[in-house]
Amino acid sequence: MIDLLFGVHAHQPVGNFASVIDDAHVRCYGMFLRVLDRYPEFRFNVHFSGWLLDQLHERHPADMALLAGMTARGQVEWFGSGDCEPVLAAIPQRDRISQLDTLSGKIARHYGRRPQGAWLTERVWESSVITALAATGIRYAVVDDYNFLCTGLPAAALDGYYSTEEGGQRLDLYPISETLRYRLPFSPAGEAVAHLETLAQQGRQAAIYFDDIEKFGIWPETYAWVYEQRWLEQFIEGVLASPHIRTSTFADHHAQAATRGIVYLPTASYFEMNEWTLPPHAAASFNELVDAEKRAGRYERHKPFLRGGIWRNFISRYPESNWMHKRMLAVSTRLADVPADAPQRAVLQEHLHRAQANDAYWHGLFGGLYLPHLRRAVWNNLLALEAALDHLRPRPAGEQTDLDLDGHAEPRLTNAELQAIARADGDACLIEFDSYPLRHNFADTLRRHAEGYHRRIEEYFRQHTDGGNGSDGATDTAPRSAHDRIAFKHPLTAEDARPDIRPRGICVDSLIDGHGAAHALQNYRLVAATAGELHFTAEHAGTCSTRIDKHYRLAEHLLTVEYVLTRAAQAVEDTACALEIRLDLAMPSCDGYSGRYRLQDGSTPCGFGETLQLGEMDELTLEDDELGGALRLTADYPLQLDARPHHTVSQSEAGFEKIMQSVCLTLRWQPPPTGQQKLWLALSVSGSGTVPNDAR
C-alpha cells in the first residue's frame, strides 16, 4: 500500500485586489474546502500564506471555520512558511525567523497547533535557510524532486524523506513528484488513481504531491473540469475506494517512517523556474538543448544534468527588481536597530514583512514583477516603514551610495514630504520619486524587457493574422496546463513587445537636431550632490553643440528640475535644436476610469490610458482617485506635450497580456537661439492618500 501525501498551497500576493481574492474563493478555495469536508477519511495537508489567511478570515469566516473543524478532527495538517510569502533565501536571517514565527503563531492561534512542516516559496531551495527553519520548530519541508535528481538519486528512490543539515542543524526533506504535479488535475481522475495504484504495485512507499490549490478552479478551464464535471470528487472517491492507496498527513508519515539517508541538495527550484530565471538568449539555448534531448529520447535520463539559473537571477536580470530588493534590505537593516520592545515595533515589522512578499520581485509564467499593483504594495510598505524610521532616527537630507551594487552611485535628496533618488549612470534620471504622505513612488515603472517567450508571439504572428484574439472556453476534455497554453488576453502586435533601448524614469533626456534626429543624452556626470541639490552636466558635440546642466532640488512637497543649456557659438544659428524630456510617471489608476488629466483651464480632455497631444502647455495636473492625490507639472516656458500610456507585454496563466505601467509624458522645448537658456520644471504633490490598509 502506498501513502498519498496530498498537499495544496494557497497564496494571493500582498496588495492583490479584494475582487480577485473573492473570485478565487468562489471558484477555488471555498469549493475545494466544501468538497473535502464531505470526505473526512481523505487526509490532506494545506499551506495558506499569512496575508491571504488574514483576508479569508475577514472576508469568508464560515469556510475558514469549516477548515478549523477539519483540522480539529485530524483530517488536515498545516504547513508553515514566511508569513507574507517571501523567498526565504532572499531575505536576512533575522527576517526569515520573524516571518516564520509570525505565520506559525497565527496558525497556532486559529487552529490550535504550530506547524512542523514548511512550504518553501516557489520551492526555492538554498541550504542557508535550514538554520532559520530549524530555529522556528520546523522539522521537515517539501522540495521539488528535481533537486534530488540533481544529486544523482534515482526517481524510484524518491518515495520518502531524506535528511540534511547546515552547521549541524537537521532538517528533513520530502521530494514533490513532478509527475503528479502535471497529472493532478490535468489527467482524468480514473487515470490519476490508476497511476497511484501502479506506483503501489511497484513497491513505492509514498506518493508526494504539494502544489498550487489554484490549479483546482482558478487556472483556465479548471473550474468546469474540477467541480462541474466532478474531477475532484471522482479522484477522492477513487483514492478512498482503492485497496492500494492510503491518505496521510506528513506528520503521521514522518513519525512512522525512517529517513532514507543524508542528502545535500543544490541551489535550485522547480525545472520551469530554473528556465524562467535565464535571460532570453540563454533561455533560448536552454530550450534548444531540452528539445534536442527530448527528440533523442534522452531527456528523462539527462534531465538531472540540465541546469538553468537560480531564483536570484531575477534580481540581476531586472534592474527594477534589484532596486526594490536592495531598498528592502536597507530598511531591514535600519529596523534591526529599533529595540524589540519599542511600542511601534510590531507595526513596523509587519510593513517589512509585506515589503518582502515574493511576487513583485520576479516573473515567469505569472505576472509578478509586471503587475504594477503588486510593486505598488511593496513600495507602500517600504515607504511607510521608512517614514516611521526617519521619525525615530532621521537620516541626512542628502547622501550618495551604490545601494543596488550596479557600479553607479545613487545620490539622494530627502525631506519630510518627498524623496528623490537619481542614478549617476549617464542618464541622470530619477529612479525613485516618493511621496511619504501618499506612500507612493511615482518612478515605479517597468521598461519593456526582452523575454524568452516573446518568440512565441513572433511565431504566432507568422502563422496567424487575427492579431492574437485567441480565447479558451470550457470543454469536456481535460484542461491543458498553463505551461502548455498559447492564448491572448489582449490583441497584440509584434511591435508591442519590442524592448526599450533606454531606461524608464523621470527626466530621460535627448537633444533633437534640425533634421528631427534624436541624440540621447547619456553622458551626464555628477558634479555635486548636497543636502539641497543634485547637479549633473553633459556635453553634446555636433550640430547641437551644447552643454546641459541639470539640477534637481526638493522643497517641502515640490520637486524642481532646472535645465541650463549653453550652446557653442557655431551652434547658435541652428534654431531647430530642441530639448526633449521624457517623464514616466506611475499612477495607480493606470488606464482605469479614476485617473485623468486636468488642464490649466479646468477641463479634463482624457484619462491616463489615452493619448493627449498639446502644441503648448505650461501646466498639467494628473489626478488619481485611487492614489488619493494628484501630481501637478508646471514649466516656465510653453512646451509641446505628447502624453500616452506605456505598456509592456507579459505572459500569465490566462495568456499574453498588455499591462499599462506608467503615463509617459514627452516634453519638447525649443529654446531661443542665444548662447544660454534656462528651463524650469516643477512637480508638486498633493493629497494624503486613500489606499486601504489591507492593500498596502
N, C-alpha and C positions, 0 to 999 in steps of 0.2 A: 504494500500500500504506500502511496506517495502522499506527503503532506503538501497541500496547496497553501502557500503563504501569499495571500492576496492582499495587496495594499494599494491605496489610492491617495494621491497628493492633490490638495485643493489650494488654489492660490489666486488672488487678484492683486495687481500691483497697487502699492500705495498711491493714492491720488486718482484711482480709476473712478469713472462716473458712477453715481448711485444707480442710474438706469441700467448700466452694464451688469452691476452686481445683482440687481433684482432679476434681470433677464437670465443670468447664469443660474440663479437659484431656481427659477421657474422651470428652466429647461434641463437642469442637471442636478444641482446639489439636493434640492428638495425631493425631486423624483427619485434619485438614487437612494436616499435615506429611507423614503417611504417603501420602496421595493424591498430593500434589505431588512427592514423592520418586520416584514411578513415572513422572513425565513430565519428565525433565531438560531437555528442549527448551523447556519452559514457564518463562520467566524472570519473576520477580516480586520484590517489594520488601516488607520487613517492618519494623515497629517494635514492639518489646516494651518496656513500661515497666520501669525498672530493678528495682523491688521484685518485680514478677511474674517477671522474668528470674531473679532470685536464687531465688525459690520453685521455679521449674521446674527449674533446675539441681540443686537439692537433692532435689526430690521425683520428677522424671521425667528423669533424666540421659540415658537411651537416646534419647528423642525429641529432646533438645537436641543430642546428638551427631549425629543424623540431619540436623538443621538446619545444624550445622557443616560436614558433608560437602557439603550443597547450596551453602553459602557458598563452600567451597573450589573447587568446580567452576564457579563463576561464575554459578550459577542464581539466586542471591539477593543483593540489595543491602540492607544495613542502614541504617535511618534512626535518627537520634538525637533527643533531646528532653531535657527535665528528668528527672533520674533517678527521682524519685518522682512524676512526672506533675503538676507544678504548672502553673497558668495563669501563664505567664512574665510576662505583663503585670501581674500582681497581686503580684509579689514584687520586692524591691530588685534593682538591677543586679548587686551583688556575689553575690547568691544565684542569679540567673539563670546567671551564669558558672559558679559552683561546681556547680549542678545539671547543666548541660550537659556540663561537663568530666567529671563523675563517670560519667554514662552512657556518654559516648564512650570513656572509658578502660576501662570494663567491657566494652564491645563489642570494643574492640581486644584486650583480654586473652583473651577467649573465642573470638573469630572472626577475629583477625588483621588487622583493618583498622578504621580510625577513620572514622565516617560523615561523608559530605559533605552529606547531606540531613537535613532535620529535619521531624518531625511536630509540629504545634502543638496542644497540649492543647485539645480541644473546638474546634479550628480557630479559636481566639480570636486575632484579629489586631489589634495596635496597633503602629504604626511604631516605638515606643520599644524593641521587642525586637530590632530589626535589629542594633544595635551588639553586643549580647551574643552573638547567633548568629554574626556575622562574627568576633568576637574568639576564638571557640572552634573555628574552622575549618569552620563550616557555610557552604556555597556556595549552597544552594537549599532552599526549603521549599515545602510543599504548603498551599494555602489554598482555601477554598470559592469556587466560581465566582461565587457571588452577590456577593462583594466586588468582583470585576472588573466585573460587570454594573452595579454602582452607580457606576462611573466613566464609564459611557456606552459601554463596549466592547460590540460585538455578540457574541452567543453563537457565531457562526460563526468568530470570531477567537480563540476560547479553545481552541486546539489546539496550544499550545506554551507556552514560558515567557516571562515578562516580567521586566524588571529594575527594582529600586527602590533607594533609598539613604536613609541617615539620617546627616547630618553628613559626607557624602562616602564612607561605608562602604556597599559594594554588597551586595545580596542578590537572588538570582533567585527568582521565584515561579511555581509551577505551579498552574493552576486545576483543582480537583477537580470533575468533572462531577456535578451533582446528578441529572441524568437517569440516569446509570449507577448512582449510589448507590441509586436506587429500583428499578432493573431487576435488580440483582445482589444476592441470588439470587432475587428475587421474581417474575421472569417466567421462563417455560420457557427452558431452555438454548438451544434452537434459535432462539427469538426474540431472545435476547440476542446471539447470534452474528450473526444477520441484521442486527440494529441496527448492530453494529460494521462489518459489510460495507457497509451503506448509507452510513455516515459516510465510509468509504474511497472509495466511488464518488462522493461529493460533493467529494472532494479534501481532506478533513481529514488533517492530518499526524499527529496523536496523539489518542488517547482516554485520558483520565486518570481513573483510579479509585483512591481510597485511602479505606478506611472500616473500621469495626469488624469484626474477624475473628469476633466473637461472633455476627454475623448468619449465620455458616456453622455452625450447630449448636446454639447456646445459646438464641437468641431462640425464642419459642414456635412450634412446628410445624416449625422449620427442620431439626432433626436428621433426621427421616424424609425430608424433601424433598431435602436436600443429599447425604446419604450412602446411606440405604436405597434411595431412588429414583434415586440416582446423578446428581443435578444437577451436582455439581462435576466429576465425570469427563466427563459429556457436554459441559459447557461447555469444559473444557480440550481435549478431543478435537476439538470443533468449531472452536475457535480455531486449533489446530495444523494442521487439515486445510484451513483456508481459505487460498486464494492471495492474499487481500486483507489479511490481518492478520499482524503480526509482533510477538511479545512482546519487551519490552526492559526493562532497568533504567533508572532515571532517570539514573544516572551516564553510561551509554552515550549516551542521548539528549542529555543536556546537553553532552557532549563533541562531538557531531556536529552539533547544531542551533544556529542563531544565535538570539539573543534577538529577541523580537517588538517590543522597544522599551521605553521607560521608562513606568512606571505608579506612581501613588501611590494606595494603597487606603484607604478609610475604615475607621475603627474598627468592626469588626463580627465576627460569626461566621456560622454557617450559619443559614438562614432560620428554622428552627424554634426555635433558641436565642434569636434576636432576639425571638421572641414570648414564650418562657418567662420571659424576664427582666422582663417587664412586670407591674405589679400587676394584680389581676383586672379592675378596671373598664377599665383601658387595654387589657388583653388582649382583653376582650370587644369594645371598639370596633375594635381592630385586626382581629379575626376578622370582624366585620361588613363592614369595608372590603374585606378579602381576598375574602370570599364574594360581595360585590356585584360586584367586578371579574371574578370567575370567571363569574358569571351573565351578565355583559355581554360576555363573550368578550374582555376586555381584560387579563386577568391577566398573561399572559406578556409582553405589551408594556409593562405598567406595573409589573411586579414590581420592577425596579431602584429604583423611586421609592417603594416601600412599605417603610418602615423601622420596625423595632421598637426595642427597647432594646439596650444593650450588656451584656456579661457582668458588669461590675462592679455593675450594678443589683442583682444578687443580694445583694451586701453591704449595700446600703442598704435593700433590701426586708425582709431578715430580721435583726433585732437579734442573734440568736444567732450568725449568720454574721459579722456585723460585729465582735462581741466577740472571737470566735476569731481573726479576721483581724488585729485591732489588737493582740491579745496576742502573736500570732506576730511581727508587725513589731517589737514592743518587745523580745522576746528575741533577735531577729535583730540588732538594734542593739547589745544587750549582748554578743552573741557576737562581733561585729565587733571589739570591743576586746580579745579574747583573742589573744595572739600566735600567728601561723601555725605556729610551731614548738613550741607547747605540747604536751606528751605526750598529753593527752586531746583535742586539738582535733578529730581525725578522728571520734571517737565523738560529740562534741557536734555537729559538722556533720551527721552522719547523723540525729541527733534532729531538728534543724531541718528538714532535707530532708523527713523523714517528716511533720512537722507542717505542711508546705506542700502536701501532696497535695491535689489539687483537689476530690476527690469530696464531702467533708464540707461544703464551703462553698456549694454551690448545689443547685438542684433543678429538674428539668424533667420529661422522660419517666421518668427513673430516680430512685431514692430519694434518694441523695446525702445532703443535709442531714437528711433524715427518718430515716436509719438510725443508731440510737444507737451501734452498734459502730464505725462509721466516725468519728463525732465523738469517741468514746472514744479511738480510736487517735491522733487529733490531740492530745487532752489528755494522754494517756500520755506522748507525746514532748515536748510543751511543758513539762510539769511535771518530767520527768526532766532536761531541759536547764536549766530554771530552778533546780532544786535544786543542780545542779552549778555553775552560775554564782554562786549565793548562797554556795557553799562557797569559790569563788575570790575573790569580791568581794561581801561581804554587803551587802544592802540595808537601809535603815532599817526598823524594825519596823512603822512606820505612816506613811502618806502619802496624799495625795489628788490626783487629776488627772482631767481629762476624756479618758481614754485612747481611747474609742471615738467621740469627736467628735460626741456626741449632744446637747451643751448642758448635761449634768449631770455633776457631779464624781462620781468613784468612790473613796470612801475605802477604805483597805485596812489590814488587820491581818495580820501575818506573824510566825511563829516557825519553828523548825527542823522542826516536825511538820506544821503546818497553815497555811492561808491563808484569810482571809475577805474578800470584796470586796462592798460594798454599792453601791447607786446612789442618789444624792441627788435622786431624781426624783419624790418624793411618796409612793411605795410603801415606800421604805426597806427593801426586802427584799434578801437576799443573792443576787447574781447569780453568785457563784462561791464554792465552799467546797471547798478542796483538801486532800487528804492526800498529802504528799510520799512517805512510805513506800509507799503504795498506788498512787502516780501516778494519782490519780483525782480528778475534780471531781464532787462529789455534787450540784452545782447544774446539771449539764449536761443540761438537758431542753429541750423544744421546745414552745412553745404551739401551739394549733390555729390555724393561719393560714387566711385565706380564699385559695383558689386558683381560678384561672380555670376549671380543668377540673372543679371541683365542680358546675358547672351541668350537666355531662353526667350526673352521678349523679342530680341532681334530675329531669332529663329522662327518665332511665331509669325512675325510680320512678313517674313519671306514666304510663308506658306498660306497666309490669310490676308484678306483685305478689308475685314469688317471693323478694324480699329480696336480690336480687343474688347468685345462685348459679351464674352462667354459667361454663361451662368449655369448653376447646378440646381437641379430640382430633386425632390425625393424620389427614390426608386425602390423597387422591391428586392434589389440586389445589395450585397454588402458594400458599404461606402469605401471609397479609397482613402488611404491615409493622406493627411495633409502634406506629407513629404512627397507624394506622387502626383498631386493635382496640378494642373495648369489652368488658372482661371483669372478673370479680370474683374475687379470691383468697379473700376472706372475705365472709360475709354482712354487709350494712351496712344502716343506716337513714339517713335524711336528717339526723337529729339528730347522728349520729356526726361529721359534717363541719362542724358549727356552730362558727364561730371563737370563740376565747376573748376575753372583754372585757378581762380584766386579765392582766398578765404571769404567767408561771410562775417561781417562785423559792422561796427558803426564807424563811418568815415574811412571807407576804402576809396582811394583817390586815383584819378587819371587826368592827364592833360590831353585835350583834343586839338589837333592842329588844323590848319586852314583847309586841309583836304578831307577832314572828317575822321582821320585815323586816330585811334585812342592809344596813348602811351601810358602804360601802367606806372604809377609812382611806387616803386618797390624798393627804393634805396634810401628811405628815411633812416636817419641815425638819431639817437637820443643825445640831445645837447645838455639838458638839465632836467632833474626831477627833484622838486622841492615839495614842501608841505602844501603849497598853494598852486603849483603849476607843473605840467609836463610839457617840455619843449622839444619838438623834433624838427629836423631840417632835411631837405632833399635837394639835389641838383639835377636838372634835366637839360641836356645839350640838344642841339639840333634846331629845327625851325622855331620851336617854342623854348628857346634857350632861357631857362628860368630857374631861380632859386625859390623854393617854397618852404616857409616856416609855418609850422602848425603848433598851436598852443591849446592845451586842454586846461580848464580851470573849473573848480566847484565853488558854489556859494549857496549854502542852505539847500533849497530844492531845485537849484539851477545848475546845469552843465553848459559851459560856453566853449566853443571851438573857434579860434581865430586863425585865419589863414592870411599870411603876408606873402604876396607874390612880388619878387624883384626880378625884373626882366632885363636881360642883357641889351645893350644899345642896339645891336644888329637885329634883335627880335621885336623891338618896339613897334615897327611898322606892320607886323603881322597881326592885324586887328582881329583875325578869326580865332586866335588861340584862346581856348576856354578851359576852365577847371571843372571837372566832373567829380561829384562826391556821392558815393553810394552809402546809404544807411539801411541796414537790415534790422528791423525792429520787431521783436517778439511781442505779439499782442494776443492775450489768451483767447479772445473770441475768434481768432483766425478768420475763416470765411463764414462764420455764423452770423446770425441776424443782429447780435448785440454789439458789433464793432463797426464803427463808421468814421468817415472823415467829416470834419466841420470846417468850412471856410471862414474867412475873416468877416464876411457879411452875415454869418449865422446860418447859411444854407448847408445842407448835407447832401452832396452830389451822389455819393455811393458808399457801399460798405468796403471793408478791407479785402474781400475776395474779388473785387472788380478792379478794372484799370481806370486810373484818373490821370489825365494829362492837362497841364496848365501852362500857358505861354509865359505868364508872370505870376509869381507867388512870393509873398514875404511873410506869410503866416498860415499855418495849417495845424489843426488840432486833431489828434487821434483819440476818440472817445471809446471806452471799452467798459461795458456794463459788467462783464464777467470779472474784469480786473478790479472794478470799483474805483476807477481813476481814469486819468487822461494824461496824454503827453502832448505838449504844445511846442511846435517847431517855429522859430522866428528867425528872420535874417535881416540884415541892414541894407541889402540890395535885393531888388526883384530877381527871382531865379526861375528858370524853366524847371518844371516838375514832371517826372514820369513815375507814377506810383502803381505798383502791380504786385500781386501775390507771388511769393516764392514757394514753389512746390518741390518735393522730392518724390521719387518713385521707389517703393519698397514692396516686399512681399509679406504676406501674413497668411494665417491658416485659411482665410477666405479668398486669397488670390492677390494679384498685383494691384496696388492702390496708389493714388496720388494723395499726398498729405501736404497741407499748407504749413510751412514752417515759420514764415515771417512776412511782414509787409516790407517790400523793397522800395525805398524812395531813392530815386536818382535825381540829383540836383545838378543843374548846369549853370555856371556863372561865366558870363562874358565880360571880363574886366575892361575898363577903358585902356586905350593904348598908351599908357605912360609907364615910367620906369618902375614905380612901386604902387601896389594897390592892396587894400585890406578887405577881407570879408569876415563878417562876424555872424556866427550861428549860435542859437541857444536852444536847448531842450529843457523845458520846465515840466516838472512832475507835480500832479495834484491828485488828491484823493487819499482815503485812508484804507481802502481795500475792503472787499466784501466776500472774499474767498472763505467758504465754510471751513471750520476747523478740521472736519474729517477728510477734507481733500488736500490738506497741507502736508 
